[in-house]
Amino acid sequence: MSRINASCTVSLVIPAAPGADRYPGLDLANSRLSMPAGQAVDLLGTPEDATRWLIERDLAPAGTVLHEICAGRLRALRERIRDLFAAHLQGTEPPAGSLAAINTALTRVPTAAELRWDPAAGLHRAAPHPTDQAVDHALGVLAASAADLLTGADAARLTACDSSPCIRYLLRTGRRHWCSVRCGDRARAARAYARRTDRT
């Protein structure tokens, strides 16, 4: 579950959508929410939020501190994954830029220290900054998770929540097309209201 501060005074608990526990990439795609009454929530909205999100999911070690540039990279990957999910559900060709972004994230995880040159030190091996390493690792894991979901057996179960204004994705189980009980209740109430209005 994710606890979010939607305002200074209200704290909401948003349960993870079905499948998000198995696919961190799905969890990332759902880190931007649209709530009733036009309220928007971004679990990665600030560097502190993004840091907390990664640490809570064991995608970065405790003590990691992200700056805005790294948080922005995480939010950008989220949007590319959402693009791929939307294209999958629409049965259309995915945006080339989104495919490229996923592939870049998959290949950015360093396996060895790079060879660098500097006039004072000459040729030397240097590892990336620890924060960059942590972010590159997290982005690689998240991109691989999204790729695994889109190319594996669960791809046929991927769907969008059927309750407006929700914008989350989930893995469908049975006839369930909602990411949470709250969304299911809202969708049923909307259908009941529509039936009552049609009768009048």
Salt bridges, closest charged atoms under 4 A:
ASP27 OD2 - ARG57 NE 2.54
ASP42 OD1 - ARG78 NH1 2.72
ASP49 OD1 - ARG52 NH1 3.15
GLU56 OE1 - ARG57 NH1 3.60
GLU68 OE2 - ARG75 NH2 2.13
GLU79 OE1 - ARG32 NH2 2.90
GLU79 OE2 - ARG78 NE 2.88
ASP83 OD2 - ARG80 NH2 3.07
GLU114 OE1 - ARG116 NH2 3.28
ASP136 OD1 - ARG73 NH2 2.46
ASP136 OD2 - ARG108 NH2 3.57
ASP154 OD2 - ARG22 NH2 2.51
ASP154 OD1 - ARG157 NH1 2.93
ASP185 OD1 - ARG188 NH2 2.85
